[in-house]
Amino acid sequence: MPRGKPTEPKNKIPYKRVKRKGNNRVMYIYEAAEILDIGVNRAYELAREGVIPSIKIGGRVRVPTKKFYEWLEGLSESGPQQAV
């Protein structure tokens, strides 16, 4: 067994997780990625392509929480989908 400082897994999301207080009308893209079980880069691609509902606030991509869950429910109602 190697000795020394343990290393973190390579697939760990490198973003600081912030506990937000109060209003959660928008979520970070990494939160949407976690819900969809995809990588952050892929989530950015899908947001840029208009697949995931998103908005830009000051150059940063945010996902409107209500629209995201409505979009997600619409996917489940329309039956099996092609892999994202």
C-alpha positions in Angstrom: 0.0 0.0 0.0 1.3 3.4 -0.9 2.1 5.7 2.1 1.5 9.4 2.4 -1.3 11.7 1.8 -4.4 10.0 0.3 -5.4 11.3 -3.1 -8.9 12.4 -4.1 -10.8 10.6 -6.8 -10.3 12.0 -10.3 -14.0 12.3 -11.0 -14.6 14.6 -8.0 -16.3 17.8 -9.0 -13.8 20.6 -8.4 -16.4 23.2 -7.4 -16.9 24.5 -4.0 -20.2 23.4 -2.6 -22.0 26.4 -1.1 -24.9 26.1 1.2 -27.2 28.8 0.0 -29.7 30.5 2.2 -33.2 31.6 1.3 -34.2 31.7 -2.3 -33.1 28.9 -4.6 -34.6 30.0 -7.8 -31.5 29.2 -9.8 -28.9 26.4 -9.3 -25.3 26.0 -10.3 -24.6 24.0 -13.4 -22.7 21.4 -11.3 -25.9 20.8 -9.3 -27.8 20.1 -12.5 -25.0 17.8 -13.6 -25.2 15.9 -10.3 -29.0 15.4 -10.6 -28.6 14.2 -14.2 -25.5 12.0 -13.2 -23.4 13.6 -16.0 -20.1 15.5 -15.9 -20.0 19.2 -15.5 -18.4 19.7 -19.0 -21.3 17.8 -20.6 -23.8 19.8 -18.6 -22.2 23.0 -20.0 -22.4 21.6 -23.5 -26.1 20.7 -23.1 -26.9 24.1 -21.7 -25.1 25.8 -24.6 -27.0 23.6 -27.1 -30.3 24.6 -25.4 -31.1 21.1 -24.2 -30.9 22.0 -20.5 -32.8 25.2 -19.6 -30.3 27.8 -18.6 -29.6 31.5 -18.4 -26.4 33.6 -18.2 -26.0 35.9 -15.3 -22.9 38.1 -15.5 -21.2 35.6 -17.8 -22.0 32.7 -15.6 -24.4 29.9 -16.5 -27.2 29.2 -14.1 -30.1 26.8 -14.3 -33.6 28.1 -13.3 -34.7 25.5 -10.8 -38.4 25.4 -11.6 -37.8 25.2 -15.4 -35.2 22.5 -14.9 -37.5 20.2 -12.9 -40.4 20.9 -15.4 -38.0 19.9 -18.2 -36.9 16.8 -16.3 -40.5 15.7 -15.7 -41.3 16.3 -19.3 -38.6 13.8 -20.2 -39.9 11.1 -17.9 -43.5 11.6 -19.2 -42.5 11.2 -22.9 -41.0 7.8 -22.3 -37.5 6.4 -22.8 -35.0 8.8 -24.2 -31.7 8.5 -26.0 -28.7 8.8 -23.6 -27.8 12.4 -22.9 
